[in-house]
Amino acid sequence: MSAPTRGTQTSGTAEESSWLADAVEVGIVRVFAETAAFVYRLSGDLTDFRPLVSRISAHLAVLTIALLGALLSSVEWPAQAASPLSVSAALPKAPAEDHLTETAPSRQLNLASAHLGAPSTEVTTISRHPDPHTIVPKRPRLDIITYTVQAGDTIQSIATQFDLDPTTIMWANPAVEDAPDLLRIGQEIVVLPIDGVYHRVEEEDTLASVAEAYNVERRVIVACKYNNLDWSDQEVRGGDALIVPGGEKPYEPRKVTAYAGPVPEGARGTGAFQWPVLGTITQGYWYGHRAIDVGAPTGSAVVATDGGFVSFAGWTDVGYGYLIVVDHANGFSTYYAHLNNIYVSVGQELRRGQVIGAVGNTGNSTGPHLHFEVRRNNTQQNPRAYLP
C-alpha cells in the first residue's frame, strides 16, 4: 500500500519543480523585455529630458561648491597659523603694570622682535580705524618773513593767508599803518610769526617803556622767543626790533582838507542811505580799515548815497587817490575814494542817487574798487549799519 503513495509524492514534487522553472524563465524573459522596452522609450524621448537634466546638474554643481567653500573656511591650516602676516600672532601684549611707562622705542623693539619670530606668551590685536580724510597740520613760522603784494591783495586777505589778525600786518608796517588800505602791487611788507606789534627800538626806549606803550607787561616781551631776551635784560639797544605779543596801538583816522565855503540852502540829507555802486565787497570793516571796499569795473557809476553838498573833490596825498567827500549837513559825511573820474565840484548841492564819479584804481590801490566811508561827527562808522 505504501509504494503507490511514494510514487504519487515523487510525481507531485517533479511537477512543482517544473512549474517553478517555467515561472522563473517566464519572469526573466518578461524583465528583460520590459527593460528593453523602457530603454527604447528612454532613447526615443532623450531630447525631452535633456533640458531638465541640465538644470538639475547646474543646481547640484552650485550647491556642491557652496558646501565645499563652507567646509574649507572652517579648517585652520597649519601654514595659516604660522604665517608672519598674522597680526594677532605677531604683536606682543605689554603687561598691565608697564603699559603707562613703556616708551615708543621699546614698543617698536617689541614689535620688531615679534615679527622676527621671538616667542611671546600673550598676544593682542590691532583694529584698523578707517578714516578717508587726511589732516595736514599747520606748521608755525619760525621767523619774520617778507611778503610781496600781489594784484587784488588787501590787508585782510594777507592776514587770512598767514592766519593773523589784520592789525598785526598793519602794525608791523609803518607805511601801511598810516593808511591801512593803501597797498601797492610789488610793495614788500613784513609778516610776523604771531599776532602783536612790531616795535622798532629808539635810543630812549626801555623794556618798561615799550611794554607800557602797548599796554602789556614786561614779562610778555621777555618771554617771546623771537626776541632772544632773558630775564636779566633791563635795557634794549636802539635800532633793534621787538615783537610785542598782544600789543595794541591807538587808531587815528586820515584827514583831508576841510571845507570852509558856504553851505548851499536845502542841502541836507535824510539819514537814509543807498548803495553808492553796484559790485562785490572785497574788503570789509575792521579795526584798521574803517570802511568797505566794493569791487567794480573801472568807469562804473558812483552815486551820492544821500542828499547834501560836496565838501571835497580832487586828488589826495594820503592814499585815497581821487576822492569826493559829501557833507550831508546832519552830522554825517561820506567818502568816495580811488575814483577814476570826478563829475562834481566843491560846494555843489547834491540829491540822493545823483552820479558823482566813476570807479577807478587811483592812489594806493591793488585793483579797481570804491573805498566807501561813513563818518558821523567825523567818527568813522561801519557802513553796513546804514546801508539797506
C-alpha positions in Angstrom: 0.0 0.0 0.0 3.0 2.3 0.7 4.5 2.1 -2.8 1.8 3.8 -4.6 1.9 6.6 -2.0 5.6 7.3 -2.6 5.1 7.3 -6.3 2.4 9.9 -6.0 4.6 12.2 -3.9 7.5 11.9 -6.2 5.4 12.8 -9.2 4.0 15.9 -7.3 7.4 17.1 -6.5 8.5 16.9 -10.1 5.5 18.8 -11.3 6.2 21.6 -8.7 9.8 21.9 -9.8 8.8 22.1 -13.5 6.3 24.8 -12.7 8.9 26.9 -10.7 11.4 26.6 -13.6 8.8 27.7 -16.1 7.8 30.7 -13.8 11.4 31.8 -13.4 12.1 31.5 -17.1 9.0 33.5 -18.0 9.8 36.1 -15.3 13.4 36.6 -16.5 12.1 36.9 -20.1 9.5 39.4 -19.0 12.0 41.5 -17.0 14.4 41.7 -20.0 11.5 42.5 -22.3 10.2 45.4 -20.1 13.8 46.6 -19.6 14.4 46.7 -23.3 11.1 48.5 -23.9 12.0 51.1 -21.2 15.4 51.7 -22.7 13.8 52.0 -26.1 11.3 54.6 -24.9 14.0 56.4 -23.0 16.2 56.7 -26.0 13.3 57.9 -28.0 12.4 60.7 -25.5 16.0 61.7 -24.6 15.7 65.1 -26.2 12.7 65.9 -23.9 14.7 65.0 -20.8 17.9 66.9 -21.8 16.8 70.5 -20.5 15.6 69.0 -17.2 18.9 67.1 -16.7 20.9 70.2 -17.5 19.1 72.4 -14.9 19.4 69.7 -12.2 23.1 69.3 -12.9 23.7 73.1 -12.7 21.9 73.4 -9.4 23.8 70.4 -8.0 27.1 71.9 -9.0 26.4 75.3 -7.3 25.3 73.6 -4.1 28.4 71.4 -4.1 30.7 74.4 -4.5 29.0 76.3 -1.7 29.2 73.3 0.7 32.9 72.8 -0.2 33.7 76.5 0.5 32.0 76.5 3.8 33.8 73.3 4.8 37.2 74.7 3.8 36.7 78.1 5.6 36.2 76.3 8.9 39.5 74.4 8.6 42.6 76.0 10.3 45.5 75.2 8.0 49.0 74.8 9.5 50.6 77.3 7.1 48.0 80.0 8.0 48.6 79.6 11.7 52.4 80.1 11.3 52.2 83.0 8.7 54.1 86.2 9.7 51.2 88.2 8.2 49.0 87.2 11.1 49.0 90.5 13.1 47.3 88.9 16.2 50.1 86.3 16.5 52.9 88.8 15.7 52.3 91.6 18.2 53.1 91.1 21.9 50.9 92.5 24.6 52.6 94.6 27.3 51.9 93.7 30.9 49.2 95.9 32.5 51.6 97.4 35.1 54.1 98.6 32.4 51.5 100.0 29.9 51.8 103.6 31.1 55.6 103.6 31.4 56.5 101.9 28.1 58.3 104.2 25.7 57.8 104.4 22.0 61.3 102.9 21.2 60.6 99.9 23.4 57.3 99.3 21.7 59.0 99.4 18.3 61.6 96.9 19.6 59.0 94.5 20.8 57.2 94.8 17.5 60.4 94.0 15.6 61.2 91.1 17.8 57.8 89.6 17.5 57.9 90.0 13.7 61.2 88.2 13.6 59.7 85.2 15.4 60.6 85.9 19.1 58.4 83.8 21.4 55.5 85.5 23.0 53.1 84.1 25.5 50.5 86.9 25.2 49.2 88.5 22.1 46.9 91.4 21.2 45.2 92.6 18.1 45.3 95.9 16.2 42.0 97.1 14.8 42.3 99.5 11.8 40.2 102.6 12.0 39.0 103.7 8.6 39.4 107.4 8.0 39.4 108.7 4.4 40.3 112.3 5.4 43.9 113.4 5.8 44.5 116.4 8.0 47.7 118.4 7.3 48.5 120.3 10.5 49.6 124.0 10.2 53.2 124.4 11.0 54.2 127.6 12.9 56.5 130.0 11.1 59.9 130.2 12.9 60.8 133.8 11.9 59.7 137.1 10.4 59.2 136.9 6.7 58.6 139.4 3.9 55.6 139.2 1.5 55.3 141.0 -1.9 51.9 142.5 -2.5 50.0 140.9 -5.5 47.1 142.3 -7.6 43.9 142.1 -5.6 45.6 141.9 -2.2 44.2 143.6 0.8 45.4 143.8 4.4 42.5 141.5 5.4 43.3 138.9 2.7 47.0 138.8 3.5 46.2 138.4 7.2 43.9 135.5 6.4 46.6 133.9 4.3 49.0 133.8 7.2 46.4 133.2 9.9 47.0 136.5 11.6 44.8 139.5 12.7 44.8 142.3 10.1 46.1 144.7 12.8 49.2 142.6 13.1 50.0 143.3 9.4 49.2 146.9 9.8 51.2 147.5 13.0 54.3 145.7 11.5 54.5 148.1 8.5 54.6 151.9 9.2 53.7 152.7 5.6 50.5 150.6 5.8 49.8 151.8 9.4 49.5 155.4 8.2 46.8 154.3 5.7 45.7 150.7 6.3 44.1 150.2 2.9 46.9 151.7 1.0 48.8 148.9 -0.8 50.8 148.9 -4.0 51.4 146.0 -6.2 55.0 144.9 -5.7 55.2 146.5 -2.2 57.1 144.4 0.4 55.5 144.1 3.8 56.7 142.5 7.0 54.7 139.4 8.2 55.2 138.4 11.9 55.0 134.8 13.0 52.5 135.6 15.8 49.9 138.3 16.5 51.1 141.6 18.0 53.0 144.8 17.4 56.5 145.1 15.7 58.3 147.8 17.6 61.5 149.5 16.2 63.5 150.4 19.3 64.5 154.1 19.7 67.5 155.3 21.7 65.4 156.3 24.7 63.4 153.1 24.8 63.5 150.6 27.7 61.7 147.3 28.1 59.4 149.0 30.6 58.5 151.9 28.4 57.9 149.6 25.4 55.6 147.4 27.5 53.7 150.4 28.8 53.3 151.9 25.3 51.4 148.8 24.1 49.6 148.0 27.3 51.3 144.7 28.1 53.5 143.5 30.9 57.3 143.4 30.5 57.4 139.7 31.1 55.3 139.2 27.9 58.1 140.8 25.8 60.9 138.9 27.5 59.0 135.5 27.2 58.6 135.9 23.5 61.1 133.5 22.0 61.5 135.6 18.8 63.1 138.5 20.8 66.0 136.4 22.2 65.9 138.1 25.6 66.4 136.7 29.1 65.1 137.8 32.5 68.3 139.7 33.3 67.8 142.1 30.4 66.6 145.5 31.5 67.5 147.7 28.6 67.3 147.3 24.8 69.6 148.7 22.1 68.4 151.4 19.7 67.9 150.0 16.2 66.7 146.6 17.3 63.2 145.4 16.7 60.9 143.7 19.2 57.7 141.7 18.8 55.2 142.7 21.4 52.7 139.8 21.7 49.1 141.1 22.2 50.2 144.7 22.0 47.8 147.4 20.6 48.1 150.8 19.1 45.5 153.6 19.0 43.8 154.3 15.8 44.0 157.7 14.0 41.8 158.4 11.0 43.1 160.1 7.9 42.2 163.7 7.4 41.6 165.8 4.3 41.2 169.5 3.8 38.1 170.8 5.5 35.5 172.7 3.5 35.3 176.4 4.5 32.8 177.7 2.0 29.1 178.5 2.4 26.6 175.6 2.8 24.0 175.6 -0.1 20.4 176.1 1.1 18.4 173.0 1.4 21.5 170.7 1.0 20.6 168.3 3.8 20.4 164.5 3.9 17.5 162.4 5.0 19.6 159.9 7.0 18.5 157.1 4.8 21.5 155.8 2.7 21.6 153.8 -0.5 24.4 151.8 -2.0 27.0 154.0 -3.8 27.9 151.5 -6.6 26.9 148.0 -7.8 29.6 145.5 -7.1 31.1 143.0 -4.7 32.5 143.7 -1.3 36.2 142.9 -1.5 37.2 144.1 2.0 35.0 144.6 5.0 35.1 146.9 8.0 37.7 146.1 10.7 39.9 148.0 13.2 42.4 149.2 10.6 40.0 149.6 7.7 37.0 151.5 8.9 35.2 151.4 5.6 34.1 148.9 2.9 35.7 148.3 -0.5 33.3 147.5 -3.3 34.9 145.9 -6.3 33.5 147.0 -9.7 34.9 147.6 -13.2 36.7 150.8 -13.9 34.2 153.5 -15.0 31.2 152.1 -13.1 28.9 154.9 -12.0 29.3 156.1 -8.4 26.2 157.9 -6.8 25.7 160.0 -3.8 24.2 157.8 -1.1 22.1 160.7 0.4 21.5 164.4 -0.3 24.0 167.0 0.7 26.8 169.0 -0.8 30.4 168.4 -2.0 32.9 169.4 0.7 36.0 168.0 -1.1 36.7 166.8 -4.7 40.1 166.2 -6.0 43.5 164.4 -5.5 44.8 163.5 -2.1 48.3 162.7 -0.8 47.2 160.3 1.9 46.4 157.4 -0.4 42.8 157.9 -1.3 43.7 158.9 -4.9 40.9 160.9 -6.4 38.4 161.5 -3.6 34.9 163.0 -3.2 33.6 163.9 0.3 29.9 164.6 0.6 28.7 166.5 3.7 25.1 165.7 4.4 24.6 168.6 6.8 23.1 166.4 9.5 26.3 165.2 11.2 27.0 162.6 8.5 29.6 162.7 5.8 30.5 160.1 3.2 33.8 159.4 1.4 34.2 158.0 -2.1 37.9 157.1 -2.8 40.1 155.7 -5.6 37.9 157.3 -8.3 38.8 157.4 -12.0 36.7 160.4 -12.8 35.0 163.2 -10.8 31.8 164.8 -12.1 31.1 167.3 -9.4 32.8 170.3 -7.8 33.3 171.7 -4.3 30.2 173.4 -2.9 27.8 171.8 -5.3 24.4 170.7 -4.0 23.6 167.0 -4.5 20.5 164.9 -4.4 20.3 161.3 -3.3 21.2 158.9 -6.1 23.0 161.6 -8.2 26.0 160.3 -10.2 29.1 162.0 -8.8 32.0 160.0 -10.2 33.3 156.7 -11.7 35.1 153.7 -10.1 38.9 153.7 -10.6 42.2 152.4 -9.3 43.9 155.6 -8.3 46.0 156.2 -5.2 47.5 153.2 -3.4 45.1 150.5 -4.7 45.6 146.9 -6.0 42.6 146.9 -8.3 39.5 148.9 -9.4 37.1 149.4 -6.5 35.3 152.1 -4.5 36.5 152.8 -1.0 33.4 154.0 0.9 33.3 155.5 4.4 30.5 156.8 6.6 31.5 159.3 9.2 29.3 160.7 11.9 30.6 163.8 13.7 33.9 162.9 12.0 34.0 159.4 13.6 34.2 156.5 11.2 31.2 154.1 11.3 30.6 150.7 9.8 28.8 151.5 6.5 26.9 148.2 6.6 25.0 149.5 9.6 23.5 152.3 7.4 23.1 150.6 4.0 19.9 148.7 3.1 
